[in-house]
Amino acid sequence: MADTIENRTYAEIQLGEAASISRTVSEQDIQLFAALTGDINPAHLDHDYAASSMFGGVIAHGMFGGAMFSTVLGTILPGPGTIYLGQTMRFTRPVKPGDRLTATVSCREKYDDKQRVIFDCVCVNQDGKAVIKGEAEVIAPSDKVCRPAATLPSVALGGVPYPVRA
């Protein structure tokens, strides 16, 4: 993880500019997401139930990938100081434990009047197949920010320490 976190100001952002993060989804990630959100849909947590579903097994919450877009926008492009105005998403494929996701945001439009930026958002799996497509609208920061990166706390599921990672 980087020692600092730095933004891109509205003036610095270029049309077509993109940023991504990647993560392999584990079963513990899915359980932690359920614990944080309270979404205990059995499709995400109950192996017996999920085995008989149309997906044939446990799947990640759709918003897990959506949260990855938020991470890119809030920490990389534009980064610190970004105001999230809205997000649309279409979930196109299920995400299962072991899938490697890459969430990418690309600058599509800029509006000078209020420093608004529209980003195309796509999250693909390890096979390059889209699992989420959408767009986000933000107000990009006008002031440059470069700060020490926060240290994430450790968490535990059922008393077992869980490494928080990017």
N, CA, C and O atoms as a DFTB+ gen file, in Angstrom:
664 C
 N C O
     1  1       0.842      -1.175       0.000
     2  2       0.000       0.000       0.000
     3  2       0.889       1.242       0.000
     4  3       1.962       1.245       0.605
     5  1       0.443       2.284      -0.674
     6  2       1.215       3.523      -0.789
     7  2       1.328       4.230       0.558
     8  3       0.462       4.100       1.423
     9  1       2.418       4.982       0.714
    10  2       2.628       5.755       1.937
    11  2       1.795       7.025       1.958
    12  3       1.488       7.557       3.025
    13  1       1.428       7.516       0.765
    14  2       0.630       8.739       0.670
    15  2      -0.584       8.505      -0.219
    16  3      -0.631       7.554      -0.999
    17  1      -1.555       9.387      -0.087
    18  2      -2.743       9.382      -0.930
    19  2      -2.839      10.773      -1.540
    20  3      -2.804      11.776      -0.828
    21  1      -2.960      10.828      -2.871
    22  2      -2.936      12.104      -3.583
    23  2      -4.065      12.139      -4.605
    24  3      -4.392      11.123      -5.219
    25  1      -4.655      13.316      -4.781
    26  2      -5.759      13.432      -5.722
    27  2      -5.321      13.993      -7.067
    28  3      -4.172      14.385      -7.268
    29  1      -6.281      14.013      -7.971
    30  2      -6.169      14.701      -9.259
    31  2      -7.242      15.779      -9.208
    32  3      -8.419      15.474      -9.018
    33  1      -6.851      17.023      -9.376
    34  2      -7.824      18.111      -9.338
    35  2      -8.626      18.133     -10.635
    36  3      -8.255      17.510     -11.630
    37  1      -9.734      18.866     -10.595
    38  2     -10.561      19.006     -11.789
    39  2      -9.716      19.458     -12.978
    40  3      -9.843      18.919     -14.078
    41  1      -8.861      20.439     -12.754
    42  2      -8.026      20.974     -13.839
    43  2      -7.051      19.929     -14.385
    44  3      -6.700      19.976     -15.564
    45  1      -6.614      19.000     -13.559
    46  2      -5.644      17.980     -13.984
    47  2      -6.284      16.813     -14.730
    48  3      -5.626      16.170     -15.548
    49  1      -7.542      16.535     -14.463
    50  2      -8.206      15.370     -15.055
    51  2      -8.420      15.592     -16.548
    52  3      -8.910      16.636     -16.977
    53  1      -8.039      14.581     -17.326
    54  2      -8.174      14.640     -18.784
    55  2      -9.269      13.678     -19.247
    56  3      -9.456      12.613     -18.658
    57  1      -9.988      14.056     -20.300
    58  2     -10.953      13.137     -20.904
    59  2     -10.215      11.863     -21.303
    60  3      -9.125      11.923     -21.872
    61  1     -10.810      10.719     -21.006
    62  2     -10.192       9.437     -21.315
    63  2      -9.267       8.916     -20.229
    64  3      -8.873       7.751     -20.261
    65  1      -8.916       9.763     -19.266
    66  2      -8.044       9.322     -18.176
    67  2      -8.758       8.241     -17.365
    68  3      -9.961       8.333     -17.123
    69  1      -8.024       7.232     -16.954
    70  2      -8.623       6.097     -16.256
    71  2      -7.764       5.665     -15.074
    72  3      -6.565       5.939     -15.016
    73  1      -8.408       4.986     -14.142
    74  2      -7.718       4.396     -12.992
    75  2      -8.451       3.118     -12.604
    76  3      -9.656       2.992     -12.823
    77  1      -7.714       2.172     -12.026
    78  2      -8.268       0.860     -11.677
    79  2      -7.728       0.364     -10.351
    80  3      -6.666       0.782      -9.889
    81  1      -8.488      -0.539      -9.753
    82  2      -7.993      -1.363      -8.654
    83  2      -8.413      -2.801      -8.938
    84  3      -9.392      -3.037      -9.645
    85  1      -7.678      -3.751      -8.390
    86  2      -8.002      -5.168      -8.555
    87  2      -8.008      -5.846      -7.198
    88  3      -7.322      -5.432      -6.263
    89  1      -8.809      -6.904      -7.122
    90  2      -8.925      -7.643      -5.868
    91  2      -9.490      -9.032      -6.174
    92  3     -10.397      -9.175      -6.993
    93  1      -8.950     -10.042      -5.514
    94  2      -9.525     -11.377      -5.589
    95  2     -10.536     -11.508      -4.460
    96  3     -10.211     -11.284      -3.294
    97  1     -11.761     -11.870      -4.812
    98  2     -12.852     -11.960      -3.841
    99  2     -12.767     -13.292      -3.106
   100  3     -12.763     -14.354      -3.728
   101  1     -12.700     -13.230      -1.794
   102  2     -12.673     -14.446      -0.980
   103  2     -14.030     -14.638      -0.304
   104  3     -14.849     -13.721      -0.242
   105  1     -14.242     -15.835       0.193
   106  2     -15.471     -16.089       0.951
   107  2     -15.510     -15.199       2.196
   108  3     -16.577     -14.732       2.595
   109  1     -14.347     -14.966       2.806
   110  2     -14.302     -14.065       3.966
   111  2     -14.691     -12.642       3.580
   112  3     -15.337     -11.949       4.366
   113  1     -14.308     -12.190       2.378
   114  2     -14.726     -10.865       1.910
   115  2     -16.252     -10.776       1.879
   116  3     -16.834      -9.791       2.331
   117  1     -16.887     -11.812       1.343
   118  2     -18.347     -11.838       1.234
   119  2     -18.976     -11.820       2.621
   120  3     -19.947     -11.100       2.853
   121  1     -18.429     -12.608       3.542
   122  2     -18.956     -12.638       4.908
   123  2     -18.777     -11.291       5.601
   124  3     -19.674     -10.822       6.302
   125  1     -17.620     -10.674       5.403
   126  2     -17.368      -9.375       6.015
   127  2     -18.305      -8.315       5.439
   128  3     -18.824      -7.478       6.177
   129  1     -18.521      -8.347       4.130
   130  2     -19.442      -7.392       3.508
   131  2     -20.845      -7.572       4.088
   132  3     -21.533      -6.590       4.367
   133  1     -21.267      -8.820       4.270
   134  2     -22.578      -9.093       4.872
   135  2     -22.635      -8.563       6.301
   136  3     -23.637      -7.974       6.708
   137  1     -21.571      -8.770       7.058
   138  2     -21.539      -8.291       8.445
   139  2     -21.599      -6.770       8.505
   140  3     -22.270      -6.211       9.373
   141  1     -20.908      -6.097       7.594
   142  2     -20.883      -4.631       7.587
   143  2     -22.200      -4.030       7.134
   144  3     -22.617      -2.991       7.645
   145  1     -22.863      -4.678       6.172
   146  2     -24.079      -4.103       5.594
   147  2     -25.362      -4.668       6.187
   148  3     -26.419      -4.048       6.072
   149  1     -25.282      -5.833       6.816
   150  2     -26.486      -6.484       7.318
   151  2     -27.233      -7.256       6.245
   152  3     -28.321      -7.769       6.508
   153  1     -26.679      -7.354       5.037
   154  2     -27.320      -8.080       3.941
   155  2     -27.002      -9.564       4.088
   156  3     -25.945     -10.035       3.670
   157  1     -27.944     -10.287       4.693
   158  2     -27.735     -11.713       4.956
   159  2     -28.515     -12.598       3.985
   160  3     -28.892     -13.718       4.327
   161  1     -28.753     -12.099       2.788
   162  2     -29.394     -12.892       1.750
   163  2     -28.663     -14.233       1.661
   164  3     -27.438     -14.255       1.543
   165  1     -29.404     -15.362       1.715
   166  2     -28.730     -16.665       1.700
   167  2     -27.945     -16.944       0.419
   168  3     -27.102     -17.841       0.408
   169  1     -28.196     -16.212      -0.643
   170  2     -27.409     -16.392      -1.870
   171  2     -25.939     -16.069      -1.634
   172  3     -25.070     -16.518      -2.382
   173  1     -25.664     -15.285      -0.588
   174  2     -24.297     -14.871      -0.289
   175  2     -23.640     -15.691       0.822
   176  3     -22.414     -15.740       0.911
   177  1     -24.450     -16.334       1.669
   178  2     -23.895     -16.922       2.892
   179  2     -24.223     -18.394       3.123
   180  3     -23.498     -19.075       3.848
   181  1     -25.283     -18.889       2.531
   182  2     -25.767     -20.243       2.812
   183  2     -25.435     -21.158       1.630
   184  3     -26.073     -21.089       0.580
   185  1     -24.430     -22.013       1.817
   186  2     -23.968     -22.878       0.725
   187  2     -25.058     -23.824       0.226
   188  3     -25.185     -24.032      -0.980
   189  1     -25.843     -24.398       1.134
   190  2     -26.902     -25.319       0.710
   191  2     -27.941     -24.593      -0.135
   192  3     -28.330     -25.072      -1.200
   193  1     -28.379     -23.453       0.337
   194  2     -29.354     -22.660      -0.412
   195  2     -28.771     -22.238      -1.761
   196  3     -29.413     -22.398      -2.799
   197  1     -27.565     -21.703      -1.738
   198  2     -26.948     -21.166      -2.953
   199  2     -26.675     -22.255      -3.988
   200  3     -26.724     -21.991      -5.190
   201  1     -26.388     -23.478      -3.532
   202  2     -26.105     -24.574      -4.466
   203  2     -27.298     -24.860      -5.368
   204  3     -27.125     -25.267      -6.516
   205  1     -28.511     -24.648      -4.855
   206  2     -29.707     -24.918      -5.656
   207  2     -30.207     -23.676      -6.401
   208  3     -31.248     -23.722      -7.057
   209  1     -29.477     -22.584      -6.302
   210  2     -29.886     -21.354      -6.992
   211  2     -29.440     -21.389      -8.450
   212  3     -28.719     -22.297      -8.865
   213  1     -29.866     -20.407      -9.215
   214  2     -29.483     -20.332     -10.628
   215  2     -27.984     -20.133     -10.817
   216  3     -27.467     -20.336     -11.916
   217  1     -27.269     -19.733      -9.739
   218  2     -25.832     -19.500      -9.834
   219  2     -25.015     -20.719      -9.422
   220  3     -23.810     -20.760      -9.670
   221  1     -25.644     -21.710      -8.799
   222  2     -24.977     -22.949      -8.441
   223  2     -24.006     -22.849      -7.283
   224  3     -23.218     -23.767      -7.056
   225  1     -24.048     -21.763      -6.555
   226  2     -23.166     -21.590      -5.405
   227  2     -23.240     -20.172      -4.877
   228  3     -23.930     -19.314      -5.428
   229  1     -22.519     -19.952      -3.807
   230  2     -22.487     -18.637      -3.163
   231  2     -21.942     -17.597      -4.139
   232  3     -20.995     -17.856      -4.882
   233  1     -22.558     -16.417      -4.121
   234  2     -22.085     -15.296      -4.940
   235  2     -21.842     -14.079      -4.047
   236  3     -22.414     -13.958      -2.964
   237  1     -20.993     -13.194      -4.521
   238  2     -20.732     -11.946      -3.802
   239  2     -21.911     -10.998      -3.983
   240  3     -22.656     -11.090      -4.958
   241  1     -22.066     -10.095      -3.038
   242  2     -23.054      -9.027      -3.151
   243  2     -22.703      -8.172      -4.370
   244  3     -21.529      -7.893      -4.611
   245  1     -23.697      -7.762      -5.129
   246  2     -23.436      -6.902      -6.278
   247  2     -22.729      -5.619      -5.881
   248  3     -21.864      -5.127      -6.605
   249  1     -23.101      -5.081      -4.731
   250  2     -22.518      -3.820      -4.290
   251  2     -21.067      -3.960      -3.854
   252  3     -20.397      -2.953      -3.624
   253  1     -20.569      -5.181      -3.735
   254  2     -19.145      -5.358      -3.451
   255  2     -18.338      -4.717      -4.578
   256  3     -17.406      -3.951      -4.331
   257  1     -18.707      -5.038      -5.811
   258  2     -18.049      -4.416      -6.962
   259  2     -18.323      -2.927      -7.024
   260  3     -17.444      -2.144      -7.385
   261  1     -19.546      -2.528      -6.669
   262  2     -19.875      -1.108      -6.629
   263  2     -19.005      -0.357      -5.645
   264  3     -18.603       0.779      -5.897
   265  1     -18.718      -0.990      -4.532
   266  2     -17.844      -0.364      -3.533
   267  2     -16.427      -0.193      -4.079
   268  3     -15.709       0.724      -3.681
   269  1     -16.032      -1.077      -4.989
   270  2     -14.707      -0.923      -5.601
   271  2     -14.644       0.351      -6.447
   272  3     -13.612       1.023      -6.478
   273  1     -15.750       0.690      -7.137
   274  2     -15.771       1.962      -7.878
   275  2     -15.584       3.130      -6.917
   276  3     -14.820       4.055      -7.191
   277  1     -16.286       3.079      -5.793
   278  2     -16.169       4.137      -4.788
   279  2     -14.732       4.264      -4.298
   280  3     -14.248       5.372      -4.069
   281  1     -14.057       3.141      -4.138
   282  2     -12.659       3.158      -3.706
   283  2     -11.777       3.869      -4.728
   284  3     -10.949       4.704      -4.364
   285  1     -11.956       3.537      -6.008
   286  2     -11.151       4.195      -7.046
   287  2     -11.414       5.697      -7.043
   288  3     -10.477       6.496      -7.047
   289  1     -12.690       6.079      -7.036
   290  2     -13.047       7.497      -7.108
   291  2     -12.582       8.271      -5.879
   292  3     -12.166       9.424      -5.994
   293  1     -12.646       7.656      -4.721
   294  2     -12.297       8.357      -3.488
   295  2     -10.826       8.347      -3.126
   296  3     -10.380       9.140      -2.297
   297  1     -10.060       7.440      -3.754
   298  2      -8.653       7.335      -3.358
   299  2      -7.658       7.547      -4.496
   300  3      -6.481       7.800      -4.240
   301  1      -8.111       7.450      -5.759
   302  2      -7.174       7.550      -6.880
   303  2      -7.591       8.639      -7.873
   304  3      -6.870       9.618      -8.064
   305  1      -8.749       8.467      -8.499
   306  2      -9.200       9.381      -9.553
   307  2     -10.664       9.720      -9.354
   308  3     -11.514       8.861      -9.588
   309  1     -10.994      10.918      -8.938
   310  2     -10.110      12.025      -8.617
   311  2      -9.341      11.868      -7.305
   312  3      -8.255      12.432      -7.169
   313  1      -9.871      11.120      -6.336
   314  2      -9.164      10.933      -5.075
   315  2      -9.704      11.815      -3.970
   316  3     -10.842      12.279      -4.046
   317  1      -8.892      12.055      -2.931
   318  2      -9.349      12.818      -1.769
   319  2      -9.951      14.171      -2.160
   320  3      -9.410      14.899      -2.993
   321  1     -11.084      14.481      -1.532
   322  2     -11.793      15.724      -1.816
   323  2     -12.927      15.547      -2.806
   324  3     -13.681      16.489      -3.054
   325  1     -13.062      14.357      -3.377
   326  2     -14.126      14.075      -4.334
   327  2     -15.474      14.025      -3.623
   328  3     -15.593      13.453      -2.539
   329  1     -16.483      14.626      -4.237
   330  2     -17.859      14.544      -3.743
   331  2     -18.630      13.652      -4.713
   332  3     -18.777      13.974      -5.892
   333  1     -19.118      12.529      -4.195
   334  2     -19.860      11.549      -4.992
   335  2     -21.297      12.049      -5.133
   336  3     -21.983      12.223      -4.126
   337  1     -21.764      12.282      -6.356
   338  2     -23.127      12.759      -6.579
   339  2     -24.093      11.649      -6.964
   340  3     -25.271      11.703      -6.608
   341  1     -23.613      10.648      -7.681
   342  2     -24.506       9.583      -8.109
   343  2     -23.773       8.464      -8.806
   344  3     -22.635       8.614      -9.251
   345  1     -24.466       7.320      -8.891
   346  2     -23.879       6.130      -9.498
   347  2     -25.009       5.306     -10.085
   348  3     -26.028       5.095      -9.428
   349  1     -24.844       4.840     -11.310
   350  2     -25.752       3.849     -11.874
   351  2     -24.926       2.600     -12.155
   352  3     -23.752       2.681     -12.518
   353  1     -25.564       1.439     -11.979
   354  2     -24.858       0.179     -12.217
   355  2     -25.816      -0.849     -12.790
   356  3     -26.997      -0.888     -12.447
   357  1     -25.285      -1.673     -13.664
   358  2     -26.000      -2.824     -14.191
   359  2     -25.128      -4.034     -13.895
   360  3     -23.966      -4.089     -14.298
   361  1     -25.700      -5.004     -13.188
   362  2     -24.963      -6.211     -12.805
   363  2     -25.162      -7.251     -13.906
   364  3     -26.279      -7.720     -14.124
   365  1     -24.084      -7.610     -14.597
   366  2     -24.192      -8.436     -15.799
   367  2     -23.783      -9.896     -15.616
   368  3     -24.155     -10.745     -16.426
   369  1     -23.030     -10.195     -14.572
   370  2     -22.599     -11.568     -14.284
   371  2     -22.422     -11.724     -12.783
   372  3     -22.116     -10.755     -12.087
   373  1     -22.614     -12.941     -12.281
   374  2     -22.350     -13.159     -10.854
   375  2     -20.849     -13.171     -10.563
   376  3     -20.030     -13.474     -11.431
   377  1     -20.521     -12.839      -9.339
   378  2     -19.136     -12.885      -8.856
   379  2     -19.078     -13.958      -7.782
   380  3     -19.853     -13.934      -6.826
   381  1     -18.159     -14.896      -7.943
   382  2     -18.031     -16.007      -6.996
   383  2     -16.711     -15.911      -6.248
   384  3     -15.777     -15.261      -6.717
   385  1     -16.628     -16.554      -5.084
   386  2     -15.351     -16.575      -4.373
   387  2     -14.249     -17.090      -5.301
   388  3     -14.434     -18.070      -6.024
   389  1     -13.112     -16.417      -5.266
   390  2     -11.989     -16.773      -6.126
   391  2     -11.901     -15.930      -7.384
   392  3     -10.861     -15.913      -8.042
   393  1     -12.981     -15.225      -7.730
   394  2     -12.932     -14.351      -8.907
   395  2     -12.010     -13.173      -8.634
   396  3     -11.997     -12.617      -7.536
   397  1     -11.247     -12.805      -9.640
   398  2     -10.359     -11.637      -9.573
   399  2     -11.057     -10.487     -10.295
   400  3     -11.271     -10.551     -11.505
   401  1     -11.408      -9.441      -9.557
   402  2     -12.118      -8.298     -10.122
   403  2     -11.178      -7.126     -10.356
   404  3     -10.279      -6.863      -9.557
   405  1     -11.397      -6.436     -11.453
   406  2     -10.713      -5.176     -11.727
   407  2     -11.786      -4.136     -12.016
   408  3     -12.543      -4.256     -12.978
   409  1     -11.838      -3.112     -11.166
   410  2     -12.795      -2.015     -11.319
   411  2     -12.059      -0.825     -11.918
   412  3     -11.042      -0.379     -11.386
   413  1     -12.581      -0.314     -13.032
   414  2     -11.954       0.794     -13.750
   415  2     -12.954       1.927     -13.933
   416  3     -14.111       1.701     -14.287
   417  1     -12.492       3.145     -13.686
   418  2     -13.286       4.338     -13.985
   419  2     -12.535       5.136     -15.041
   420  3     -11.316       5.286     -14.965
   421  1     -13.273       5.652     -16.034
   422  2     -12.680       6.418     -17.138
   423  2     -13.447       7.725     -17.304
   424  3     -14.677       7.722     -17.371
   425  1     -12.730       8.830     -17.369
   426  2     -13.353      10.144     -17.514
   427  2     -13.991      10.277     -18.895
   428  3     -13.307      10.213     -19.916
   429  1     -15.310      10.463     -18.911
   430  2     -16.044      10.593     -20.169
   431  2     -16.452      12.038     -20.473
   432  3     -16.425      12.467     -21.627
   433  1     -16.830      12.786     -19.429
   434  2     -17.302      14.154     -19.626
   435  2     -16.849      15.021     -18.461
   436  3     -16.711      14.554     -17.331
   437  1     -16.620      16.301     -18.767
   438  2     -16.302      17.293     -17.734
   439  2     -17.201      18.506     -17.947
   440  3     -17.435      18.928     -19.080
   441  1     -17.705      19.065     -16.839
   442  2     -18.564      20.244     -16.880
   443  2     -17.944      21.321     -16.003
   444  3     -17.945      21.218     -14.776
   445  1     -17.418      22.348     -16.645
   446  2     -16.672      23.392     -15.941
   447  2     -17.500      24.181     -14.935
   448  3     -16.960      24.647     -13.932
   449  1     -18.811      24.341     -15.182
   450  2     -19.612      25.208     -14.319
   451  2     -19.554      24.811     -12.841
   452  3     -19.487      25.684     -11.975
   453  1     -19.578      23.527     -12.544
   454  2     -19.542      23.077     -11.144
   455  2     -18.473      22.019     -10.899
   456  3     -18.510      21.308      -9.894
   457  1     -17.526      21.921     -11.821
   458  2     -16.440      20.944     -11.707
   459  2     -16.952      19.507     -11.614
   460  3     -16.363      18.662     -10.939
   461  1     -18.061      19.253     -12.305
   462  2     -18.617      17.903     -12.322
   463  2     -17.898      17.060     -13.373
   464  3     -17.526      17.548     -14.440
   465  1     -17.716      15.785     -13.042
   466  2     -17.075      14.842     -13.958
   467  2     -17.940      13.588     -14.023
   468  3     -18.410      13.094     -12.998
   469  1     -18.145      13.079     -15.235
   470  2     -18.853      11.816     -15.440
   471  2     -17.809      10.764     -15.803
   472  3     -17.005      10.952     -16.716
   473  1     -17.839       9.662     -15.072
   474  2     -16.924       8.549     -15.316
   475  2     -17.704       7.333     -15.790
   476  3     -18.731       6.988     -15.207
   477  1     -17.223       6.681     -16.847
   478  2     -17.709       5.352     -17.189
   479  2     -17.077       4.395     -16.191
   480  3     -15.903       4.532     -15.846
   481  1     -17.854       3.430     -15.732
   482  2     -17.372       2.463     -14.740
   483  2     -17.589       1.050     -15.274
   484  3     -18.680       0.712     -15.734
   485  1     -16.557       0.241     -15.211
   486  2     -16.692      -1.158     -15.592
   487  2     -15.863      -2.002     -14.635
   488  3     -14.738      -1.653     -14.279
   489  1     -16.450      -3.116     -14.233
   490  2     -15.760      -4.071     -13.368
   491  2     -15.738      -5.395     -14.123
   492  3     -16.788      -5.928     -14.483
   493  1     -14.538      -5.924     -14.363
   494  2     -14.394      -7.171     -15.111
   495  2     -13.805      -8.252     -14.216
   496  3     -13.131      -7.968     -13.226
   497  1     -14.077      -9.508     -14.593
   498  2     -13.498     -10.628     -13.856
   499  2     -12.173     -11.045     -14.489
   500  3     -11.684     -10.398     -15.416
   501  1     -11.609     -12.117     -13.985
   502  2     -10.299     -12.591     -14.433
   503  2     -10.295     -12.997     -15.902
   504  3      -9.229     -13.096     -16.510
   505  1     -11.472     -13.233     -16.481
   506  2     -11.569     -13.594     -17.894
   507  2     -11.814     -12.377     -18.782
   508  3     -11.996     -12.509     -19.993
   509  1     -11.817     -11.188     -18.171
   510  2     -12.068      -9.966     -18.927
   511  2     -13.535      -9.732     -19.229
   512  3     -13.876      -8.850     -20.017
   513  1     -14.413     -10.522     -18.604
   514  2     -15.855     -10.369     -18.827
   515  2     -16.431      -9.379     -17.821
   516  3     -16.149      -9.454     -16.625
   517  1     -17.239      -8.453     -18.322
   518  2     -17.834      -7.435     -17.451
   519  2     -18.811      -8.075     -16.471
   520  3     -19.664      -8.873     -16.861
   521  1     -18.679      -7.721     -15.204
   522  2     -19.632      -8.148     -14.180
   523  2     -20.513      -6.973     -13.744
   524  3     -21.626      -7.180     -13.261
   525  1     -20.022      -5.747     -13.911
   526  2     -20.795      -4.534     -13.626
   527  2     -20.411      -3.477     -14.655
   528  3     -19.238      -3.315     -14.994
   529  1     -21.424      -2.762     -15.145
   530  2     -21.203      -1.604     -16.014
   531  2     -22.052      -0.461     -15.482
   532  3     -23.143      -0.687     -14.960
   533  1     -21.564       0.754     -15.611
   534  2     -22.351       1.893     -15.181
   535  2     -21.614       3.187     -15.362
   536  3     -20.662       3.285     -16.136
   537  1     -22.078       4.196     -14.623
   538  2     -21.416       5.490     -14.653
   539  2     -21.533       6.142     -13.293
   540  3     -22.440       5.838     -12.518
   541  1     -20.609       7.037     -13.015
   542  2     -20.607       7.789     -11.761
   543  2     -20.476       9.265     -12.082
   544  3     -19.818       9.655     -13.047
   545  1     -21.117      10.079     -11.255
   546  2     -20.997      11.531     -11.370
   547  2     -20.415      12.059     -10.069
   548  3     -20.904      11.738      -8.986
   549  1     -19.376      12.865     -10.180
   550  2     -18.716      13.425      -8.997
   551  2     -18.446      14.910      -9.209
   552  3     -18.449      15.407     -10.335
   553  1     -18.213      15.598      -8.107
   554  2     -17.597      16.918      -8.153
   555  2     -16.134      16.683      -7.828
   556  3     -15.797      16.199      -6.748
   557  1     -15.271      17.027      -8.767
   558  2     -13.836      16.817      -8.569
   559  2     -13.265      17.931      -7.698
   560  3     -13.747      19.063      -7.740
   561  1     -12.244      17.615      -6.912
   562  2     -11.647      18.636      -6.046
   563  2     -10.945      19.727      -6.851
   564  3     -10.400      19.481      -7.927
   565  1     -10.974      20.927      -6.302
   566  2     -10.254      22.032      -6.944
   567  2      -8.880      22.220      -6.321
   568  3      -7.980      22.769      -6.958
   569  1      -8.711      21.772      -5.091
   570  2      -7.437      21.924      -4.387
   571  2      -6.665      20.613      -4.373
   572  3      -7.246      19.539      -4.213
   573  1      -5.364      20.711      -4.542
   574  2      -4.486      19.547      -4.509
   575  2      -4.392      19.022      -3.080
   576  3      -4.257      19.792      -2.129
   577  1      -4.467      17.694      -2.943
   578  2      -4.337      17.039      -1.643
   579  2      -3.293      15.936      -1.767
   580  3      -3.353      15.116      -2.683
   581  1      -2.344      15.921      -0.849
   582  2      -1.378      14.830      -0.730
   583  2      -1.154      14.635       0.756
   584  3      -0.620      15.513       1.434
   585  1      -1.565      13.475       1.262
   586  2      -1.527      13.221       2.700
   587  2      -0.978      11.826       2.971
   588  3      -0.960      10.975       2.082
   589  1      -0.536      11.599       4.192
   590  2      -0.164      10.228       4.550
   591  2      -1.389       9.318       4.410
   592  3      -2.497       9.696       4.790
   593  1      -1.182       8.144       3.874
   594  2      -2.282       7.190       3.730
   595  2      -2.685       6.665       5.100
   596  3      -1.839       6.422       5.961
   597  1      -3.979       6.494       5.287
   598  2      -4.493       5.948       6.543
   599  2      -4.084       4.481       6.674
   600  3      -3.960       3.767       5.680
   601  1      -3.882       4.054       7.892
   602  2      -3.634       2.649       8.182
   603  2      -4.973       2.012       8.513
   604  3      -5.673       2.465       9.419
   605  1      -5.333       0.963       7.780
   606  2      -6.611       0.312       8.019
   607  2      -6.557      -0.522       9.294
   608  3      -5.527      -1.121       9.605
   609  1      -7.667      -0.561      10.031
   610  2      -7.698      -1.386      11.238
   611  2      -7.801      -2.862      10.861
   612  3      -8.261      -3.200       9.771
   613  1      -7.377      -3.726      11.756
   614  2      -7.590      -5.151      11.535
   615  2      -8.988      -5.488      12.042
   616  3      -9.499      -4.850      12.962
   617  1      -9.591      -6.489      11.435
   618  2     -10.922      -6.927      11.834
   619  2     -10.889      -8.435      12.018
   620  3      -9.967      -9.102      11.549
   621  1     -11.895      -8.973      12.700
   622  2     -11.967     -10.410      12.926
   623  2     -13.372     -10.899      12.624
   624  3     -14.355     -10.236      12.955
   625  1     -13.462     -12.065      11.993
   626  2     -14.729     -12.737      11.752
   627  2     -14.754     -13.964      12.639
   628  3     -13.906     -14.847      12.505
   629  1     -15.709     -14.028      13.536
   630  2     -15.797     -15.171      14.426
   631  2     -14.562     -15.342      15.278
   632  3     -14.201     -16.462      15.639
   633  1     -13.903     -14.227      15.604
   634  2     -12.719     -14.272      16.439
   635  2     -11.438     -14.557      15.687
   636  3     -10.362     -14.564      16.283
   637  1     -11.533     -14.795      14.371
   638  2     -10.344     -15.070      13.571
   639  2      -9.902     -13.767      12.910
   640  3     -10.681     -13.167      12.169
   641  1      -8.658     -13.308      13.161
   642  2      -8.200     -12.062      12.529
   643  2      -8.306     -12.153      11.013
   644  3      -8.023     -13.187      10.409
   645  1      -8.712     -11.064      10.430
   646  2      -8.920     -10.991       8.988
   647  2      -8.047      -9.891       8.421
   648  3      -8.181      -8.738       8.830
   649  1      -7.157     -10.205       7.493
   650  2      -6.288      -9.158       6.935
   651  2      -7.059      -8.274       5.960
   652  3      -7.576      -8.760       4.954
   653  1      -7.136      -6.993       6.251
   654  2      -7.749      -6.047       5.328
   655  2      -6.682      -5.683       4.314
   656  3      -5.582      -5.279       4.689
   657  1      -6.994      -5.822       3.036
   658  2      -6.004      -5.573       1.995
   659  2      -6.661      -4.857       0.829
   660  3      -7.884      -4.833       0.691
   661  1      -5.826      -4.284       0.009
   662  2      -6.342      -3.598      -1.188
   663  2      -6.412      -4.561      -2.342
   664  3      -6.820      -4.181      -3.440
